[in-house]
Every structure is written in C-alpha cells, then in structure tokens.
Amino acid sequence: EHEQYARCPLPPYLEDSGSPVAEDLDGRRPLRDVCFHLLKLYSDRHYDLDQLLDPRSVTSDPLDCRLSWHLWEVLRALNYSHLLGQSRGLLGAGYSAQLESEGLWEWAIFVLLHEPHT
C-alpha cells in the first residue's frame, strides 16, 4: 500500500549498485547524494553540514576531500557557519594532506591558511 515510488538519491558511485539504501558505517544515517543535501540545506538553513560535506556523498573514497573543502568554502562565504570546529579542521587537514601527497605543497599551505582558528 505504501510502497516507495522512487529510489533514494544515492551518490553517483552507488547508483548502479542495486542496493536500495546505503547505510552509513555507524548505521544511523543513510548516505545521500550531495545535491540532495544541498536541497535540504536550502529548505532548512540549519541542516547538518557534516552530512553535506561528507566526502562519501560525492566519491567512494572517504579520504578524498577536494569537493567537500571547496563546497565548505563556498558555504562559508554564504555565511553558513554551523560546522563544528573538529569537522572543519579534519576537512582542511585532509585536503591539504591530499595536495601534499601529490607534491602540491604550495596549495596544501594555501588550504591550511584558510583555517580561521590556527
């Protein structure tokens, strides 16, 4: 009677997996596509930014922080500031470590200079 008429908005790398719901590691919240999270943020200005900026909402590599960091910088410019300091630090440190491992240490420093609380 109350069957789902559409699949959950999964990240692109999970679209063809055939699994109806991809649960997070802790089992509390399902993984959703980053566009879904952006729509939720649009409808609720205080939506949880940790879910939105989780790298797994974009890519299968949980350590790939590229898009998440850039998206956070855009959101910060739009006066969204309710991301916890620990999450902010992990995002910046993760992305700078990625850049440094690719030999782009100048850009790694650039990323770290964006952290307001050094």
C-alpha positions as CSV (number, residue, x, y, z in Angstrom):
1,E,0.0,0.0,0.0
2,H,2.8,2.5,0.9
3,E,5.5,1.3,-1.4
4,Q,8.3,3.6,-2.5
5,Y,7.7,5.1,-5.9
6,A,11.3,6.4,-6.3
7,R,14.7,5.3,-5.2
8,C,16.7,7.2,-2.6
9,P,19.1,9.8,-4.1
10,L,22.3,7.9,-3.8
11,P,25.7,9.2,-4.6
12,P,26.7,8.6,-8.3
13,Y,29.1,5.8,-7.5
14,L,26.3,3.8,-5.7
15,E,23.6,4.4,-8.4
16,D,24.3,1.1,-10.2
17,S,24.9,-0.9,-7.0
18,G,21.4,-2.2,-6.8
19,S,21.2,-1.5,-3.1
20,P,18.0,0.4,-2.1
21,V,19.7,2.2,0.8
22,A,23.3,2.6,1.6
23,E,23.7,2.8,5.4
24,D,26.5,4.8,7.0
25,L,29.1,2.9,8.9
26,D,27.5,3.7,12.3
27,G,24.1,2.7,10.9
28,R,22.3,5.9,11.9
29,R,22.0,7.9,8.7
30,P,21.9,6.7,5.1
31,L,24.2,8.0,2.5
32,R,22.7,10.5,0.1
33,D,23.9,12.4,-2.9
34,V,25.4,15.9,-2.3
35,C,22.7,17.5,-4.4
36,F,20.1,16.1,-2.0
37,H,21.9,17.6,0.9
38,L,22.1,21.0,-0.8
39,L,18.4,20.9,-1.4
40,K,17.9,20.1,2.3
41,L,20.2,23.0,3.3
42,Y,18.2,25.3,1.1
43,S,14.9,24.3,2.8
44,D,16.5,24.3,6.3
45,R,19.3,26.8,6.9
46,H,20.4,24.8,10.0
47,Y,20.7,21.4,8.2
48,D,23.6,19.3,9.4
49,L,26.7,20.3,7.4
50,D,28.6,17.2,8.4
51,Q,26.3,15.1,6.2
52,L,26.5,17.6,3.3
53,L,30.3,17.8,3.4
54,D,30.9,14.0,3.9
55,P,33.2,13.0,1.1
56,R,31.2,9.8,0.6
57,S,28.3,11.9,-0.6
58,V,30.4,12.6,-3.7
59,T,33.0,9.8,-4.1
60,S,33.7,6.3,-3.0
61,D,37.0,7.4,-1.4
62,P,36.3,8.6,2.1
63,L,39.6,10.4,2.2
64,D,39.0,12.5,-1.0
65,C,38.2,15.9,0.5
66,R,38.6,18.0,-2.7
67,L,35.0,18.8,-3.5
68,S,33.9,18.9,0.2
69,W,36.6,21.5,1.1
70,H,35.7,23.7,-1.9
71,L,32.0,23.4,-1.1
72,W,32.6,24.3,2.5
73,E,34.5,27.5,1.4
74,V,31.5,28.5,-0.8
75,L,29.1,27.8,2.1
76,R,31.3,29.8,4.5
77,A,31.2,32.7,2.0
78,L,27.4,32.5,2.1
79,N,27.5,32.9,5.9
80,Y,26.9,29.3,6.9
81,S,29.0,28.8,10.0
82,H,27.4,25.9,11.9
83,L,30.1,23.3,11.0
84,L,31.8,22.0,14.1
85,G,35.5,23.1,14.6
86,Q,36.7,19.5,14.6
87,S,34.9,18.7,11.3
88,R,36.3,21.9,9.8
89,G,39.8,21.0,10.9
90,L,39.6,17.5,9.6
91,L,38.3,18.7,6.2
92,G,41.2,21.2,5.8
93,A,43.8,18.8,7.1
94,G,42.6,16.0,4.9
95,Y,42.6,18.1,1.8
96,S,46.0,19.6,2.5
97,A,47.4,16.1,3.1
98,Q,45.9,15.1,-0.3
99,L,47.6,18.0,-2.0
100,E,50.9,17.4,-0.2
101,S,50.9,13.7,-1.2
102,E,50.6,14.9,-4.9
103,G,53.6,17.2,-4.5
104,L,51.4,20.3,-4.4
105,W,52.7,21.6,-1.1
106,E,52.2,25.2,-2.0
107,W,48.4,24.5,-2.4
108,A,48.4,22.5,0.8
109,I,49.7,25.6,2.6
110,F,47.0,27.7,0.8
111,V,44.3,25.4,2.1
112,L,45.7,25.5,5.7
113,L,45.8,29.3,5.6
114,H,42.0,29.3,5.2
115,E,41.6,27.8,8.7
116,P,40.4,30.7,10.9
117,H,41.5,29.1,14.2
118,T,45.1,28.1,13.7
